[in-house]
Amino acid sequence: MTAVMVGTMVLCFALTISVAVSIGLAGILGIQASNANMLISVKEMFNSINKFPLAAIPFFILAGNLMETGGISRRLVEFAKSIVGGVQGGLPMTCVLTCMIFAAVSGSSVATTFAIGAILIPALIKHGYPTSYAAALQATSAELGVIIPPSIPMILYGVSAEVSIGELFIAGFGPGLLIGGALMLFVYIWCKWKGWGKNDGDGRLSFGKATVQAGWALLMPIIILGGIYGGIFTPTEASAVAVFYALVVGMIIYREIGVNDLYAILRKSVISSGVIMFIIANAGLFAFLITRAGVPDAIGRWLESVLQSPAMFLLGVNAALFIIGMFIETSAAIIVLAPILAPVAMHFGIDPVHFGLVMVVNLALGMITPPFGVNLFAACTVAKISLDRIVTQLVPFVLVVLACLMVVTYVPALSLTLRDLVYAK
């Protein structure tokens, strides 16, 4: 059964069939190969999505689309520009900082790419930055959307590995700030070296004016994250609050969302949510069959015999996840691999929350690495260029994030210190 499933999945990937269909077809053929009842497929696919925390996914996607249409993202850009936009290279730094703030609500890197990229990619090009650089920068910065909480991949890992989503969220701040800070420092040095961005401060608002203008937008992450960690509502309930807040601000306060805009926003959100849920359902069936066949236990025993220390295990897992992330969508990879790898990590004495951050940060790299990086496709769509044109500009950004990944992997205190303070027993 396992050979049939893996063989089918690899063949489908080679034929460029979508990830969700490839995984689902592999699961169905696996059931037939084992002569099991086909009703198992329906039952397990339903069980995979019949989980309360997963309700947060469509809500966070909808909140991100409301923020994009309702003027919230534009005001966040102006606020970030008022802080860092006055220095050479300030506009690329604004891109990174805005994505960090937007990530504190959206939970999705693709939503961040479209919402912020639609504003900043044209601005970067207007200020003389190469189009390929602007697209590569936006794709990389938007990766922070799944690292800084709330995060859809963290929700999926928490559900798959049975780990507290609240603990994952609070642990994500350290890695998120590290990667965001490293990217800002890198683009500042890079622009100094290239001589780019000497006029980035043109048209910049004062900090006070930008803060007042973005006041309602800035209040949004404070309400969402404060409510989660203050025990007022759960992460899933927070997603619904985010939608309500974005809707009120966009329609009543900023008045940039009309009744006629709601259909397009809802349609876009439903399609995006449906795609993710379809992947989750098929990946859940695949994971169930793989677990039933004893594959996780077999992989665990093999890893224990080959990688005999936690450091070597983490290095091996990082290498494997980096390659997997290039070809498999992040959500599907987490759902399939988290139930397999998390127990092995715990056997090595690795905190499951720390391991979850390693998985999320690593697989987030897959969003900006060819050939199937979803952020790259989104950024190229906004910038109206082909994927091959941004690969060269992308390499330095990938190296920066890889260096941060090594710090996240081998300095667990970066992820766990704040978690331990907030969730002290």
Secondary structure, DSSP 8 states (H G I E B T S, - for coil): -HHHHHHHHHHHHHTT--HHHHHHHHHHHHHHHTT--THHHHHHHHHHH--GGGGHHHHHHHHHHHHHHTTHHHHHHHHHHHHHTTSTTHHHHHHHHHHHHHHHHH--HHHHHHHHHHHHHHHHHHTT--HHHHHHHHHHHHGGGGTSSS-HHHHHHHHHHT--HHHHHHHTHHHHHHHHHHHHHHHHHHHHHHT--TTTTTT---HHHHHHHTHHHHHHHHHHHHHHHTTSS-HHHHHHHHHHHHHHIIIIIS----HHHHHHHHHHHHHHHHHHHHHHHHHHHHHHHHHHTTHHHHHHHHHHHH--SHHHHHHHHHHHHHHHHHHS-HHHHHHHHHHHHHHHHHHTT--HHHHHHHHHHHHHHGGGSSSS-HHHHHHHHHHT--GGGTHHHHHHHHHHHHHHHHHHHH-THHHHHHHHHHT--
